[in-house]
Amino acid sequence: MTATQSIPARPGPFRYEPGTLALLIIDMQRDFLLPGGFGESLGNDVGLLRTVIEPLRALLAAARAAGVPVLHTREGHRPDLSDCPPSKLVRGNPSQRIGDPGRFGRILIRGEYGHDIVDELAPLPDEVVIDKPGKGAFYATGLADELQRGGIRSLLVTGVTTEVCVHTTVREANDRGYECLVVSDCVGSYFPEFQRVGLEMIAAQGGIFGWVADSAAVVAALTTPAQLDPSPIRPV
Ligand code: TIU
């Protein structure tokens, strides 16, 4: 018998073995969350995304207190843009594209102030930070190796934006056998309708990509002792 934990979720309880769970925080970078960054350069109002910071800060504190490993990602590119496909480079406002000077340094370029994670969610020295050139966190990164090394099978997925980097990452993770719980108030979109539909898509069809629950349900589980459970959870 293994000790398992269960979180009330849609479309049904999300069960996991506590030692195999990690918190994945996608792209909570200044370039997406602060005025003057990449998100705004694409024509977006960054205000909606900022609602994610406080609930995610509380969830991050609970995960750290429970000993749940935390992995952060950052979307961005090398200063010479050699890892940025031309198709990505030419999109958006022609006067403010990836690599151009923005209010917080060159937009979405590694090492620049705007590329880094917002102060409220700053990684601790022992937490993994994955730099990714794409929308998905598995593409051209060491994330799969990190998860395997840590024995991780279940992911609490948070960050921005719901329908772009969160969705792409959840789909990638699902195809690789990871069980993903998307935390509804800890993911954000520039578009309210995409937020709603993005979350519905995850849990539809019996959980086609994963599960959805709010941070209150997740924090409650993280602070409750696991139960001995006779029915095994299918391994990755
Ligand atoms: N534009 C948009 O919604 N998102 C991105 O470009 N990247 C992430 O979602 N991180």
Residues whose N, C-alpha, C, O or C-beta is under 5 A from the ligand:
A	BS01	TIU	D27 E75 V160 T161 V164 C165
